[in-house]
Amino acid sequence: MVDPVSAPARPLEGVRVLELGALVAAPYCGMLLADLGADVIKVEPPEGDMARHFAPFVNGESAFFMSVNRRKRSVVLDLKQPEAVARAHEIVKRTDVVLHNYRTGVAERIGFGYDELAALNGGLIYCAISGFGPTGPMARRPAIDLLFQAESGMMAITGERDGSPVKVGTNAADVNAATTAAACINAALVQRARTGRGMRVDVSLRDAFLALQACWFSSFLATGEQPERLGAGSPFTAPTDVFPTADDCIVLAVVNGKHWRILCGVLGLESLVDDSRFDSNEARVRNSAELRDLVSEVLTTRSTEQWIRVFDEARIPAGQVYDYRQVAEDEQIRHNRMVLGFDHPTAGAVKTQGVPFWLDGAKNADATPSPTLGQHTSEVLVEAGCAPADADHLAGVGTA
C-alpha cells in the first residue's frame, strides 16, 4: 500500500557528498542525493552560488536557489586561498562523493581534479558534470543550458511547424544531466560496496540532452531525414496534438489502433475507421493535417471539461493545458505531495516542488529548507578535524 505521508526510506543515509556546484546541474543532482538521504555539503564562494542572485526573491532569498538546494549544508570557502583548499581537502578525506559542474579544466586548476582527490581518498566517487565532456575539441568551451538545447538538436524539433526554433520552457538540459549523474553515482556506490574502489564519473550536458532525444535522433540516423517541428504534434502517432474545443483547447494522443477505433466511436466518426487514409498508424501520420481538421470539427462542439470526462471514460489519453496555478491546485498533485511547504530561517514560509518518487511506498515529504549562505561552515569544518577557533575564523573570513 502506498502512503504518501509516512516516513520514507533513506537508502543513502550515511553517504556524504561534497558538492562544488553552481546554478542547476550539480545542485539538482546534489538535491536528488539529499532527497535519498545523503548528507550533502555544498561548498560556496564568499559571494555564494550564482543562483542566490536570481529573482524572484522571498525576503531576500532566491526562489530559484531554494528550488534546487533543499536538505543541504552550506560551507563558505574561498578556494582561491591555499588554507581554504587545504580545509576542503580534509573534508574530501571523510567524503564518499565529490560532485561539481565546473568547466573542464577548472577543477584541476584549483586543486580539485580527480587524480589529486583520489590520492586523498581511494574510495572516492568523483562526478564531473561538464558542458561537452572531459576531452575533445570543445571540452573547455564555456556554455549554458540554452546552448545545449540549441546544439543538441532539441531546438530544431521544438516549435510550431512554420515558426522559429524555440527552447524547451525550462532548463531541461541541466535537469536531465543531473538525473543521469545521480543514477551513475548510485551505480558507482554499488560497485564500491563490492570492490572497495572509487570511480570517476563524467557526464556531458550536451550528450545527456541528446540522449533524451533518443527516438527522434535514432529516427534521423535510420532515415537521414530531419524531423519537422510539429508544435504539440508527433511524428510517430496521429491524431496527437492540441485541438480547439468550444471554450479552450485539449490535448489528445491516439497511439494505437484500439484507441483509434474508440475515438471514432466517441466522436461519431465511425466511417473513418476503415478509411484508407487513416486505417493504419502510418497512414494517419501521413495524412495528419487532414485528420486534424476532421477531429477538430467535432471537438469544437463541446467544452474542454466535457470532452475530458468523455475521454477519461473511454480510456483515451486526453487533458487540459494547465498553467502553474492549476498544476499547484490539482488534486492528484496535492495527493502526491508535489507541493511542499517549509519554514526558511530568512525567507519564512516557502513552498517548493516535492519529491517525484516513492520508496517502500512512502514519500520524503519533510521539506528541509535550503541553507543560508555559510550556515554550516563552522560545523562542517569541525567535523573535518579543524579546531573550533580556526573553524570560526574561516567561517568569518568566508562570509565577511
DOTORPA-796519 format. One record per residue (C-alpha): x, y, z; residue in three letters. Coordinates in steps of 0.5 Angstrom, whole numbers, plus 2048, in hexadecimal, padded with zeros to 3 digits. Layout:
XYZALA...
***
This chain:
800800800MET8038077FEVAL80280C804ASP805813801PRO805816808VAL80981080CSER81181180EALA81580F808PRO81A80A807ALA82180E806ARG826809803PRO82C80E802LEU82C80F80AGLU83380F80CGLY835811805VAL839818805ARG83981C7FFVAL83D8237FELEU83A8277F8GLU83E82C7F5LEU83882E7F0GLY8358357EEALA82E8367EALEU82B8307E9VAL82E82A7E6ALA8338287ECALA82E82B7F1PRO8288277EFTYR82C8207EFCYS82E8227F6GLY8278237F8MET82581D7F5LEU82A8197F9LEU82881D7FFALA82181B7FEASP8238147FELEU826815805GLY82D817803ALA83181D808ASP832822802VAL837827804ILE83782D7FFLYS83E8317FEVAL83C8387FCGLU84183E7FBPRO8408447FFPRO83B8477FBGLU8378417FAGLY83583C7F5ASP8338417EFMET82C83E7EFALA82B8427F6ARG82B8487F2HIS8258467EDPHE81E8497EEALA8198497F1PRO81B84A7F8PHE8178487FEVAL81984C804ASN82084D800GLY8218457FFGLU8208437F8SER81B83E7F6ALA81F83C7F0PHE82583A7F5PHE8208377FAMET81D8327F5SER82382E7F4VAL82782E7FAASN82282C800ARG825827805ARG82C829804LYS83182C809ARG835833806SER83C834807VAL83F83A805VAL847839803LEU84B83E7FEASP84E8387FALEU85383D7F7LYS85683D7FEGLN85B838800PRO858837807GLU851836805ALA8538317FFVAL85782D805ALA85182D809ARG84D82B804ALA851825802HIS85082380AGLU849822808ILE84B81E802VAL84E819806LYS84881880AARG843818804THR8408137FFASP83E8177F9VAL84181E7F6VAL83D8217F1LEU83E8277EDHIS83C82A7E7ASN84282F7E5TYR8448307DEARG84982A7DCTHR85082C7DFGLY84E8317E4VAL84D82B7EAALA8558297E8GLU8578317E9ARG8548327F0ILE85682B7F3GLY8508277F2PHE8528237ECGLY85081B7ECTYR8588197EDASP85981E7F3GLU85381C7F7LEU8538147F5ALA85A8157F8ALA8578177FFLEU8518127FFASN85280C7FBGLY84B80A7FBGLY8488117F9LEU8438117F4ILE8448177EFTYR83F81A7EBCYS8408207E6ALA83A8237E2ILE83D8277DCSER83B82A7D6GLY83E8267D1PHE8428207D5GLY84981F7D8PRO84C81F7D1THR84B8217CAGLY84C8287C5PRO84682B7C9MET8488287D0ALA84A82F7D3ARG8458337D0ARG8408377D4PRO8398367D3ALA8328367D7ILE82B8337D6ASP8298377D0LEU82F8357CCLEU82E82D7CEPHE82782E7CCGLN8298317C5ALA82F82D7C3GLU82C8267C5SER8268277C0GLY8218287C5MET81F82F7C3MET81F82C7BBALA8198287BDILE81582C7C2THR8118327C0GLY80B8337BBGLU80B8307B4ARG80C8377B1ASP80F83A7B7GLY81683B7B9SER81A8367BDPRO8198377C5VAL81C8347CBLYS8188307D0VAL8158347D5GLY8198327DBTHR8218317DCASN8208297DAALA8278287D7ALA82982A7DFASP8248257E2VAL82581F7DDASN82C81F7DEALA82B8207E6ALA82781A7E6THR82C8167E1THR8318187E6ALA82D8167ECALA82C80F7E9ALA83380E7E8CYS8358107EFILE83180B7F2ASN8348067EDALA83B8077EFALA8398077F6LEU8368007F5VAL83D7FE7F2GLN8418017F7ARG83D7FD7FCALA83F7F67F8ARG8467F87F7THR8487FE7FCGLY84B8027F6ARG8488097F4GLY84680B7EDMET8478117E8ARG8408137E5VAL8408187E0ASP83981B7DDVAL8398207D7SER8338247D7LEU8328247CFARG83381D7CFASP82E81C7D4ALA8298207D1PHE82A81D7CALEU8298167CDALA8228197D0LEU8208197C8GLN8218127C7ALA81B8117C3CYS81C8177BFTRP8238167BEPHE82380F7BCSER81E8107B7SER8228157B4PHE8288107B4LEU82480B7B1ALA82180F7ABTHR8258157AAGLY81F81A7ABGLU81F81F7AFGLN81981F7B4PRO8148257B3GLU81282A7B8ARG80B8287BALEU80982C7BFGLY8058277C4ALA8048227BFGLY80881C7BESER80C8197B8PRO80A8127BBPHE8038127BCTHR7FC8157BAALA7F88187BCPRO7FC81B7C1THR7FC8237C2ASP7F98287C6VAL7F28297C3PHE7ED82F7C4PRO7E782E7C8THR7E08327C9ALA7E48367CEASP7EB8357CEASP7EF82F7CCCYS7F18287CDILE7F78237CCVAL7F581D7C9LEU7FA8177C8ALA7F88117C4VAL7FE80C7C4VAL7FB8057C1ASN7F58027BDGLY7F18017C3LYS7F18087C5HIS7EF80A7BETRP7E98067BEARG7E78087C4ILE7E880F7C3LEU7E480F7BCCYS7DE80C7C0GLY7DE8117C5VAL7DF8177C0LEU7D98147BBGLY7DF8137B6LEU7DE80B7B5GLU7DE80C7AESER7E680E7AELEU7E88077B2VAL7E98037ABASP7EA80A7A7ASP7F18087A3SER7F380F7A5ARG7F380D7ADPHE7F38057ADASP7FA8057B0SER7FE8097B4ASN80380A7AFGLU7FD80D7AAALA7FA8117B0ARG8018147B1VAL8028157A9ARG7FB8197A9ASN7FB81C7B0SER7FA8237ADALA7F38217AAGLU7F281C7B0LEU7F38227B5ARG7ED8267B1ASP7E88217B2LEU7EA81F7B9VAL7EA8277BBSER7E38287B7GLU7E08237BDVAL7E48257C3LEU7E182D7C2THR7DA82B7C3THR7DC82A7CBARG7E082D7D0SER7E682A7D3THR7E48287D9GLU7DE8247D6GLN7E38207D1TRP7E881F7D6ILE7E281B7DAARG7E08177D4VAL7E88157D2PHE7E98137D9ASP7E380F7D9GLU7E580C7D2ALA7EC80B7D5ARG7F080F7D0ILE7F58147D2PRO7F381B7D2ALA7F48217D6GLY7F48287D7GLN7FA82D7D6VAL7FB8307DDTYR7FF8367E0ASP8038357E6TYR7FD8387EBARG7F98327E8GLN7FE82D7E9VAL7FF82F7F0ALA7F882E7F2GLU7F78287EEASP7F48227F3GLU7F981D7F1GLN7FF8227F1ILE7FD8237F8ARG7FB81C7FAHIS80281A7F7ASN8058207FCARG8098237F6MET80882A7F9VAL80B82A800LEU80C830805GLY81283180APHE81483780EASP81A83A80CHIS81E83E811PRO81F84480DTHR819843808ALA81484180CGLY80E83C80AALA81083A803VAL80D8357FELYS8118307FATHR81182B7F5GLN8108247F8GLY81481D7F7VAL8128197F1PRO8138127F3PHE81080E7F9TRP8158097FDLEU812803800ASP80B8067FFGLY80D80D802ALA80F814800LYS814818803ASN81081E805ALA81482180AASP816827806ALA81C82980ATHR81E830807PRO824832803SER829835807PRO82B83C808THR83283E806LEU83783B80AGLY83283980FGLN836833811HIS83D835810THR840834817SER83C82E818GLU83F82A812VAL84682C813LEU84682A81AVAL843823817GLU849823813ALA84E824818GLY84F82C819CYS85082F81FALA849833821PRO84D839822ALA85083881BASP849836818ALA84683C81BASP84C840818HIS84B83D811LEU84383E811ALA844845813GLY84984680DVAL845843808GLY83E84780ATHR84184E80BALA
***
